[in-house]
């Protein structure tokens, strides 16, 4: 039961992180396009535009890395079958098994 819960939580976290990464990628490209085409007036071009252009790639990479880590951990968190549990359980010393 714990393995299924862990797998579900990692999948949810990975999906949310992937969505956040896609958002920051889109918004970074949007800011770069608006800045390159001059669609933003000089009066409205503030430091926030340049801060966003520097911070959004870092955020996109960070959320993408978290997403990949969660999905790779999810693939390794497979629950054991009954046969695997039996073979991995050592017998007690002095028992007949």
DSSP file (Angstrom, degrees, kcal/mol; ACC not computed):
  #  RESIDUE AA STRUCTURE BP1 BP2  ACC     N-H-->O    O-->H-N    N-H-->O    O-->H-N    TCO  KAPPA ALPHA  PHI   PSI    X-CA   Y-CA   Z-CA
    1    1 A X     >        0   0    0      0, 0.0     4,-2.1     0, 0.0     5,-0.2   0.000 360.0 360.0 360.0 -38.7    0.0    0.0    0.0
    2    2 A X  H  >  +     0   0    0      1,-0.2     4,-2.7     2,-0.2     5,-0.2   0.880 360.0  53.2 -64.9 -37.3    2.8    2.4    0.8
    3    3 A X  H  > S+     0   0    0      2,-0.2     4,-2.4     1,-0.2    -1,-0.2   0.892 109.2  48.5 -66.1 -39.3    4.4    1.8   -2.6
    4    4 A X  H  > S+     0   0    0      2,-0.2     4,-2.4     1,-0.2    -1,-0.2   0.907 112.9  47.6 -66.9 -41.0    1.2    2.6   -4.4
    5    5 A X  H  X S+     0   0    0     -4,-2.1     4,-2.6     2,-0.2    -2,-0.2   0.920 112.9  48.5 -65.5 -43.8    0.8    5.8   -2.4
    6    6 A X  H  X S+     0   0    0     -4,-2.7     4,-2.5     1,-0.2    -2,-0.2   0.913 112.1  49.5 -62.2 -42.8    4.4    6.9   -3.0
    7    7 A X  H  X S+     0   0    0     -4,-2.4     4,-2.0     1,-0.2    -2,-0.2   0.901 111.7  48.5 -63.8 -41.5    4.0    6.2   -6.7
    8    8 A X  H  X S+     0   0    0     -4,-2.4     4,-2.3     2,-0.2    -2,-0.2   0.907 112.6  48.0 -66.2 -41.9    0.8    8.2   -6.9
    9    9 A X  H  X S+     0   0    0     -4,-2.6     4,-2.6     2,-0.2     5,-0.2   0.903 112.2  48.8 -66.3 -40.7    2.3   11.1   -5.0
   10   10 A X  H  X S+     0   0    0     -4,-2.5     4,-2.5    -5,-0.2    -1,-0.2   0.877 111.0  51.0 -66.3 -36.6    5.4   11.1   -7.1
   11   11 A X  H  X S+     0   0    0     -4,-2.0     4,-2.3    -5,-0.2    -2,-0.2   0.920 111.8  46.8 -66.1 -43.2    3.3   11.0  -10.3
   12   12 A X  H  X S+     0   0    0     -4,-2.3     4,-2.5     2,-0.2     5,-0.2   0.927 114.4  46.9 -63.7 -45.2    1.2   14.0   -9.1
   13   13 A X  H  X S+     0   0    0     -4,-2.6     4,-2.3     1,-0.2    -2,-0.2   0.898 112.6  50.2 -64.4 -40.3    4.2   16.0   -8.1
   14   14 A X  H  X S+     0   0    0     -4,-2.5     4,-2.1    -5,-0.2    -1,-0.2   0.892 111.1  48.6 -64.1 -39.9    5.9   15.2  -11.4
   15   15 A X  H  X S+     0   0    0     -4,-2.3     4,-2.2     2,-0.2    -2,-0.2   0.918 112.6  47.5 -67.6 -43.5    2.9   16.2  -13.4
   16   16 A X  H  X S+     0   0    0     -4,-2.5     4,-2.2     1,-0.2    -2,-0.2   0.896 112.6  49.6 -64.4 -39.3    2.5   19.5  -11.5
   17   17 A X  H  X S+     0   0    0     -4,-2.3     4,-2.4     2,-0.2    -1,-0.2   0.883 109.3  51.8 -66.8 -38.0    6.2   20.2  -12.0
   18   18 A X  H  X S+     0   0    0     -4,-2.1     4,-2.4     2,-0.2    -2,-0.2   0.904 109.6  49.8 -64.7 -40.3    6.0   19.5  -15.7
   19   19 A X  H  X S+     0   0    0     -4,-2.2     4,-2.2     2,-0.2    -2,-0.2   0.910 111.2  48.7 -64.0 -41.7    3.1   21.9  -16.0
   20   20 A X  H  X S+     0   0    0     -4,-2.2     4,-2.3     2,-0.2    -2,-0.2   0.894 110.6  51.5 -64.7 -39.3    5.0   24.6  -14.1
   21   21 A X  H  X S+     0   0    0     -4,-2.4     4,-2.2     2,-0.2    -2,-0.2   0.915 109.9  49.0 -63.9 -43.2    8.1   24.0  -16.4
   22   22 A X  H  X S+     0   0    0     -4,-2.4     4,-2.6     2,-0.2    -1,-0.2   0.890 110.2  52.2 -63.6 -38.9    5.9   24.4  -19.5
   23   23 A X  H  X S+     0   0    0     -4,-2.2     4,-2.7     1,-0.2     5,-0.2   0.939 111.1  45.8 -62.0 -47.0    4.4   27.6  -18.2
   24   24 A X  H  X S+     0   0    0     -4,-2.3     4,-2.1     2,-0.2    -1,-0.2   0.855 112.3  51.7 -68.4 -33.4    7.8   29.1  -17.5
   25   25 A X  H  X S+     0   0    0     -4,-2.2     4,-2.4     2,-0.2     5,-0.2   0.947 112.6  45.7 -63.5 -47.8    9.1   28.0  -20.9
   26   26 A X  H  X S+     0   0    0     -4,-2.6     4,-2.4     1,-0.2    -2,-0.2   0.937 114.8  46.2 -60.2 -47.9    6.1   29.6  -22.6
   27   27 A X  H  X S+     0   0    0     -4,-2.7     4,-2.4     1,-0.2    -1,-0.2   0.861 111.0  52.7 -68.8 -33.9    6.3   32.9  -20.7
   28   28 A X  H  X S+     0   0    0     -4,-2.1     4,-2.2    -5,-0.2    -1,-0.2   0.936 112.1  45.4 -63.9 -46.0   10.1   33.1  -21.2
   29   29 A X  H  X S+     0   0    0     -4,-2.4     4,-2.3     1,-0.2    -2,-0.2   0.864 112.0  53.0 -65.6 -35.1    9.6   32.8  -25.0
   30   30 A X  H  X S+     0   0    0     -4,-2.4     4,-2.7    -5,-0.2     5,-0.2   0.926 109.7  47.3 -64.9 -44.9    6.8   35.2  -24.9
   31   31 A X  H  X S+     0   0    0     -4,-2.4     4,-2.2     1,-0.2    -2,-0.2   0.905 112.3  49.8 -63.2 -40.8    8.9   37.8  -23.1
   32   32 A X  H  X S+     0   0    0     -4,-2.2     4,-2.4     2,-0.2    -1,-0.2   0.908 112.5  47.7 -64.6 -41.3   11.8   37.3  -25.5
   33   33 A X  H  X S+     0   0    0     -4,-2.3     4,-2.6     2,-0.2     6,-0.3   0.935 112.5  47.9 -64.8 -47.0    9.4   37.7  -28.5
   34   34 A X  H  X>S+     0   0    0     -4,-2.7     5,-1.3     1,-0.2     6,-0.9   0.873 114.7  46.7 -63.7 -35.9    7.8   40.8  -27.1
   35   35 A X  H  <5S+     0   0    0     -4,-2.2    -1,-0.2    -5,-0.2    -2,-0.2   0.896 113.8  47.7 -71.6 -40.1   11.1   42.4  -26.3
   36   36 A X  H  <5S+     0   0    0     -4,-2.4    -2,-0.2     1,-0.2    -1,-0.2   0.872 115.1  43.8 -70.8 -37.2   12.6   41.5  -29.7
   37   37 A X  H  <5S-     0   0    0     -4,-2.6    -1,-0.2    -5,-0.2    -2,-0.2   0.591 106.4-123.1 -85.1  -9.6    9.7   42.8  -31.8
   38   38 A X  T  <5 +     0   0    0     -4,-0.7    -3,-0.2    -5,-0.2    -4,-0.1   0.747  64.7 141.6  75.5  22.1    9.3   45.9  -29.8
   39   39 A X      < +     0   0    0     -5,-1.3     2,-0.5    -6,-0.3    -4,-0.1   0.696  57.8  71.1 -70.5 -18.0    5.7   45.2  -29.0
   40   40 A X  S    S-     0   0    0     -6,-0.9     5,-0.1    -5,-0.0    -1,-0.0  -0.884  91.6-122.8 -99.6 126.3    6.3   46.6  -25.5
   41   41 A X    >>  -     0   0    0     -2,-0.5     4,-0.9     1,-0.1     3,-0.5  -0.187  19.2-116.1 -61.8 157.4    6.7   50.4  -25.4
   42   42 A X  T 34 S+     0   0    0      1,-0.2     3,-0.2     2,-0.2    -1,-0.1   0.811 117.2  59.1 -64.0 -29.1    9.9   51.8  -24.0
   43   43 A X  T 34 S+     0   0    0      1,-0.2    -1,-0.2     3,-0.0    -2,-0.0   0.807 111.3  39.9 -70.1 -28.5    7.7   53.4  -21.3
   44   44 A X  T <4 S+     0   0    0     -3,-0.5     2,-1.1     2,-0.1    -1,-0.2   0.502  88.0 103.1 -98.1  -5.7    6.4   50.0  -20.2
   45   45 A X     <  +     0   0    0     -4,-0.9     2,-0.2    -3,-0.2    -3,-0.0  -0.678  54.0 164.5 -81.0 104.9    9.8   48.2  -20.5
   46   46 A X    >>  -     0   0    0     -2,-1.1     4,-0.8     1,-0.0     3,-0.8  -0.462  56.0 -90.1-113.2-176.9   10.8   47.9  -16.9
   47   47 A X  H 3> S+     0   0    0      1,-0.2     4,-2.6     2,-0.2     5,-0.2   0.764 118.1  71.4 -67.0 -24.4   13.4   46.0  -14.9
   48   48 A X  H 3> S+     0   0    0      1,-0.2     4,-2.5     2,-0.2    -1,-0.2   0.843  92.9  55.9 -61.4 -33.7   10.7   43.2  -14.4
   49   49 A X  H <> S+     0   0    0     -3,-0.8     4,-1.6     2,-0.2    -1,-0.2   0.917 112.3  41.0 -63.6 -43.6   11.0   42.3  -18.1
   50   50 A X  H  X S+     0   0    0     -4,-0.8     4,-1.0     2,-0.2    -2,-0.2   0.838 114.0  51.9 -76.9 -33.2   14.7   41.7  -17.8
   51   51 A X  H >X S+     0   0    0     -4,-2.6     4,-2.8     2,-0.2     3,-0.5   0.925 110.7  49.2 -66.1 -43.3   14.5   40.0  -14.4
   52   52 A X  H 3X S+     0   0    0     -4,-2.5     4,-2.4     1,-0.2     5,-0.3   0.872 106.6  56.0 -61.9 -37.3   11.9   37.6  -15.8
   53   53 A X  H 3< S+     0   0    0     -4,-1.6     4,-0.3     1,-0.2    -1,-0.2   0.764 115.4  38.8 -67.1 -24.1   14.1   36.9  -18.8
   54   54 A X  H <X S+     0   0    0     -4,-1.0     4,-0.6    -3,-0.5    -2,-0.2   0.821 121.6  40.1 -92.2 -35.9   16.8   35.8  -16.4
   55   55 A X  H  X S+     0   0    0     -4,-2.8     4,-2.4     1,-0.2     5,-0.2   0.845 103.7  64.7 -85.3 -35.4   14.8   34.0  -13.8
   56   56 A X  H  X S+     0   0    0     -4,-2.4     4,-2.7    -5,-0.3     5,-0.2   0.867  99.9  51.3 -63.4 -38.5   12.2   32.2  -16.0
   57   57 A X  H  > S+     0   0    0     -4,-0.3     4,-2.4    -5,-0.3    -1,-0.2   0.901 111.5  49.0 -63.4 -36.4   14.8   29.9  -17.7
   58   58 A X  H  X S+     0   0    0     -4,-0.6     4,-2.6     2,-0.2    -2,-0.2   0.919 113.1  46.6 -66.2 -42.7   16.2   28.9  -14.3
   59   59 A X  H  X S+     0   0    0     -4,-2.4     4,-2.7     2,-0.2     5,-0.3   0.900 111.9  51.0 -66.0 -40.7   12.7   28.2  -13.0
   60   60 A X  H  X S+     0   0    0     -4,-2.7     4,-2.0    -5,-0.2    -2,-0.2   0.923 113.3  45.2 -63.3 -44.0   11.8   26.2  -16.2
   61   61 A X  H  X S+     0   0    0     -4,-2.4     4,-2.4    -5,-0.2    -2,-0.2   0.919 113.7  50.1 -64.7 -43.5   15.0   24.1  -15.8
   62   62 A X  H  X S+     0   0    0     -4,-2.6     4,-2.2     1,-0.2    -2,-0.2   0.930 113.2  43.9 -62.6 -47.6   14.4   23.6  -12.1
   63   63 A X  H  X S+     0   0    0     -4,-2.7     4,-2.2     1,-0.2    -1,-0.2   0.868 113.1  52.9 -67.0 -35.1   10.8   22.4  -12.4
   64   64 A X  H  X S+     0   0    0     -4,-2.0     4,-2.4    -5,-0.3    -2,-0.2   0.898 109.0  49.2 -64.8 -39.8   11.7   20.3  -15.4
   65   65 A X  H  X S+     0   0    0     -4,-2.4     4,-2.5     2,-0.2    -2,-0.2   0.913 110.8  49.8 -66.0 -42.6   14.5   18.6  -13.4
   66   66 A X  H  X S+     0   0    0     -4,-2.2     4,-2.5     1,-0.2    -2,-0.2   0.909 110.6  51.3 -61.0 -41.8   12.1   17.9  -10.5
   67   67 A X  H  X S+     0   0    0     -4,-2.2     4,-2.4     2,-0.2    -2,-0.2   0.933 110.9  46.6 -62.5 -46.6    9.6   16.5  -12.9
   68   68 A X  H  X S+     0   0    0     -4,-2.4     4,-2.3     1,-0.2    -1,-0.2   0.895 112.0  51.5 -63.0 -39.6   12.1   14.1  -14.5
   69   69 A X  H  X S+     0   0    0     -4,-2.5     4,-2.1     2,-0.2    -1,-0.2   0.915 110.7  48.2 -64.0 -42.3   13.3   13.0  -11.0
   70   70 A X  H  X S+     0   0    0     -4,-2.5     4,-2.0     1,-0.2    -2,-0.2   0.920 112.8  47.7 -64.6 -43.4    9.8   12.3   -9.8
   71   71 A X  H  X S+     0   0    0     -4,-2.4     4,-1.6     1,-0.2    -1,-0.2   0.859 111.7  49.9 -68.7 -33.8    9.0   10.3  -13.0
   72   72 A X  H  X S+     0   0    0     -4,-2.3     4,-0.8    -5,-0.2    -1,-0.2   0.870 112.0  48.2 -71.9 -34.3   12.2    8.3  -12.7
   73   73 A X  H  X S+     0   0    0     -4,-2.1     4,-0.8     1,-0.2     3,-0.2   0.839 107.9  56.5 -70.9 -32.0   11.5    7.5   -9.1
   74   74 A X  H >< S+     0   0    0     -4,-2.0     3,-0.6     1,-0.2    -2,-0.2   0.888 103.8  52.7 -65.2 -38.6    8.0    6.5   -9.9
   75   75 A X  H 3< S+     0   0    0     -4,-1.6    -1,-0.2     1,-0.2     3,-0.2   0.762 112.0  45.7 -70.9 -23.2    9.2    3.9  -12.4
   76   76 A X  H 3< S+     0   0    0     -4,-0.8     2,-0.7    -3,-0.2    -1,-0.2   0.555  94.1  80.3 -93.0  -8.4   11.5    2.3   -9.8
   77   77 A X    <<  +     0   0    0     -4,-0.8     2,-0.3    -3,-0.6   -70,-0.2  -0.288  60.4 150.8 -95.0  49.7    8.9    2.3   -7.0
   78   78 A X        -     0   0    0     -2,-0.7     2,-0.1    -3,-0.2   -74,-0.1  -0.626  48.2-115.9 -80.7 136.6    7.1   -0.9   -8.2
   79   79 A X        -     0   0    0     -2,-0.3     2,-0.2     1,-0.1    -1,-0.1  -0.410  31.9-109.3 -70.6 149.7    5.4   -2.9   -5.5
   80   80 A X        -     0   0    0     -2,-0.1     2,-0.1     1,-0.1    -1,-0.1  -0.499  27.7-125.7 -77.3 145.2    6.7   -6.4   -4.9
   81   81 A X     >  -     0   0    0     -2,-0.2     4,-2.0     1,-0.1     5,-0.2  -0.389  28.9-103.9 -81.6 169.3    4.7   -9.4   -5.9
   82   82 A X  H  > S+     0   0    0      1,-0.2     4,-2.0     2,-0.2     5,-0.2   0.902 121.7  52.7 -61.9 -41.9    3.8  -12.1   -3.3
   83   83 A X  H  > S+     0   0    0      1,-0.2     4,-1.9     2,-0.2    -1,-0.2   0.899 109.0  49.4 -62.6 -41.0    6.4  -14.5   -4.8
   84   84 A X  H  > S+     0   0    0      1,-0.2     4,-1.5     2,-0.2    -1,-0.2   0.881 109.2  52.5 -66.2 -37.7    9.1  -11.8   -4.5
   85   85 A X  H  X S+     0   0    0     -4,-2.0     4,-0.9     1,-0.2    -1,-0.2   0.897 108.6  50.6 -65.3 -39.1    8.2  -11.1   -0.9
   86   86 A X  H  < S+     0   0    0     -4,-2.0     3,-0.4     1,-0.2    -1,-0.2   0.900 111.9  45.8 -66.9 -40.0    8.4  -14.8    0.0
   87   87 A X  H  < S+     0   0    0     -4,-1.9    -1,-0.2     1,-0.2    -2,-0.2   0.769 113.1  50.3 -76.4 -22.9   11.9  -15.3   -1.6
   88   88 A X  H  < S+     0   0    0     -4,-1.5     2,-0.7    -5,-0.2    -1,-0.2   0.580  88.0  93.1 -90.6  -9.5   13.3  -12.1    0.0
   89   89 A X  S  < S-     0   0    0     -4,-0.9     2,-0.1    -3,-0.4    -4,-0.0  -0.741  72.4-141.8 -86.2 115.5   12.1  -12.9    3.6
   90   90 A X        -     0   0    0     -2,-0.7     2,-0.2     1,-0.1    -2,-0.1  -0.463  17.3-116.6 -75.4 148.8   14.9  -14.7    5.4
   91   91 A X        -     0   0    0     -2,-0.1    -1,-0.1     1,-0.1     3,-0.1  -0.522  34.5 -99.6 -81.2 153.1   14.0  -17.5    7.8
   92   92 A X    >   -     0   0    0     -2,-0.2     3,-1.6     1,-0.1     5,-0.2  -0.377  45.0 -95.1 -70.3 148.6   14.7  -17.1   11.4
   93   93 A X  T 3  S+     0   0    0      1,-0.2    -1,-0.1    -2,-0.1     3,-0.1  -0.428 110.1  20.7 -65.3 136.5   17.9  -18.8   12.8
   94   94 A X  T 3  S+     0   0    0      1,-0.3    -1,-0.2    -2,-0.1     2,-0.1   0.485  94.4 126.9  86.0   3.4   17.1  -22.2   14.2
   95   95 A X  S <  S-     0   0    0     -3,-1.6    -1,-0.3     1,-0.1    -4,-0.0  -0.420  70.5-115.2 -88.5 170.3   13.8  -22.7   12.4
   96   96 A X              0   0    0      1,-0.2    -1,-0.1    -2,-0.1    -3,-0.0   0.556 360.0 360.0 -82.0  -7.8   13.0  -25.7   10.2
   97   97 A X              0   0    0     -5,-0.2    -1,-0.2     0, 0.0    -6,-0.1   0.484 360.0 360.0 -77.6 360.0   12.8  -23.7    6.9
